[in-house]
């Protein structure tokens, strides 16, 4: 059986038109399918081209903010 959490928690560039950086909360294939099925045809190629996993290490400050965000989200659940 496949791991349902595979690919979750990975930072991606440009996951939405107004968000530069976001950690995945579901498999990225779900976002790709959403883009292909729901976005205007003239936007799809650009959106998919910009949607990329972060390579390398993010600045420590960004990692700290993400850890704090994840902790707050876990507390809310």
N, C-alpha and C positions, 0 to 999 in steps of 0.2 A: 504494500500500500504506500502511495506517495505521501510525503510529509506535507500536511496542509499548511504548515508555517514556513515552508521553503520560500525564500525570497522576500520574507517580511523583515522590515527593519533595515533595509538597504537605502542609502541616500541616493536620490536621483535628481538630476538637473531638469528644470522646466517640466514638472509633472502636470502643471496647469498653466493657463495663459498668464495668470497674475502671481504665480509662485515660482521663485527661482530655484529653491532647494527644499526637498521634502523626503522624509523617510517613508518607505512603503509600509502600508498597514494591511495590504493584501498583495497577492502575486501581481507583478507588473504586467503580466499577460492580460489581466482584467482591465487595466487602464488602457492598454493598447487596443483591446477589443472595443472598449467604450469609444475611444477616439475614432476608430474605423467605422463604427456603426452610428455615431451620434453627432459628429462634428461636420461642418460644411465641407464639401469635397475639396474646395480650394485651400483649406487649412490643414488637411490630413497629412500631406507630405512634409510640411514644415514642422508640425507638431511631433511627428514620429522622428524626424531628423534631430530635433532638439532634445528629445527625451533620452537621456543617457545616464548610466550609473556614474557616480562620482569615482574617479580614479585617483589613487594616492590618498594622502592623509589630509583631512580637513583641519583647519586651525583649531588649537586646543579650546578656544573660547566657544566655537561652534559645537564641539563635542560636549562641552559642559552644559550648554543650553539644551542640547538634545537629551542629555541624561536627566536634566531637571524636568523637561517636558514629559519624558517617558514616565518618570516617577509620579508626577501629578496625574497623568492619565491612568496609571495603575491604581492610584488611590481613589480615583473617581469610580472605578469599575466595581 
